[in-house]
Amino acid sequence: NAGVTQTPKFQVLKTGQSMTLQCAQDMNHNSMYWYRQDPGMGLRLIYYSASEGTTDKGEVPNGYNVSRLNKREFSLRLESAAPSQTSVYFCASSEAGLAGLSGANVLTFGAGSRLTVL
Amino acid sequence: QKEVEQDPGPLSVPEGAIVSLNCTYSNSAFQYFMWYRQYSRKGPELLMYTYSSGNKEDGRFTAQVDKSSKYISLFIRDSQPSDSATYLCIIGGYQKVTFGTGTKLQVIP
């Protein structure tokens, strides 16, 4: 059981280049998320998809776009990379959305994608 | 004021010590509380999940929640070098989760 798989693990870009981070989960989860993790800032939500066919902005969406390709896959695109987007990006999924106390909102994270923009 | 405050550490303890990791939060509407462990260059993994005040135990780990004080703790008994990692508190409710910045723990053999 692979859980949440992210590719690539590492990437170096030049300012202005574009790239797409890929994420796939095999747990039949409905909700998927993209976070960025920066020193001293904690994890911050970029975009999320509560269910297949829907996407919503999170806390720091500027400079990013997402696509929920199907129930399994959720990609994050940087159209014109900037040095401020140097970060570690984590994809996560949960069985259900973030409300409720059923435990279905427990997040399962991927291993991360380390992006450097020069 | 941040919604969740967590001491960043680093916290260094000898093997076998009892470790206490803490978070405070400001929004009384938060309903559930999670602790994650993150090894270097890895993704966070779930340790404990709870939504009620009181203690929840799992092996060497105990999660404690005090909703009246808006304070949560994770205790690690008989700490091991393999416990060396960053510990994140994640607090959620009403379609939102908020992350602590993480406490880096080093257990010295």
Chai-1 contact restraints between the chains, C-beta under 6 A:
chainA,res_idxA,chainB,res_idxB,connection_type,confidence,min_distance_angstrom,max_distance_angstrom,comment,restraint_id
A,G42,B,F99,contact,1.0,0.0,6.0,A-B,restraint_1
A,G42,B,T101,contact,1.0,0.0,6.0,A-B,restraint_2
A,L43,B,F99,contact,1.0,0.0,6.0,A-B,restraint_3
A,F90,B,G43,contact,1.0,0.0,6.0,A-B,restraint_4
A,L98,B,G92,contact,1.0,0.0,6.0,A-B,restraint_5
A,L98,B,Q95,contact,1.0,0.0,6.0,A-B,restraint_6
A,L98,B,K96,contact,1.0,0.0,6.0,A-B,restraint_7
A,L98,B,V97,contact,1.0,0.0,6.0,A-B,restraint_8
A,A99,B,Q95,contact,1.0,0.0,6.0,A-B,restraint_9
A,L101,B,Q31,contact,1.0,0.0,6.0,A-B,restraint_10
A,L101,B,Y32,contact,1.0,0.0,6.0,A-B,restraint_11
A,L101,B,Y51,contact,1.0,0.0,6.0,A-B,restraint_12
A,V106,B,L46,contact,1.0,0.0,6.0,A-B,restraint_13
A,V106,B,Y49,contact,1.0,0.0,6.0,A-B,restraint_14
A,F109,B,G43,contact,1.0,0.0,6.0,A-B,restraint_15
A,F109,B,P44,contact,1.0,0.0,6.0,A-B,restraint_16
A,G110,B,G43,contact,1.0,0.0,6.0,A-B,restraint_17
A,A111,B,K42,contact,1.0,0.0,6.0,A-B,restraint_18
A,A111,B,G43,contact,1.0,0.0,6.0,A-B,restraint_19
A,G112,B,G43,contact,1.0,0.0,6.0,A-B,restraint_20
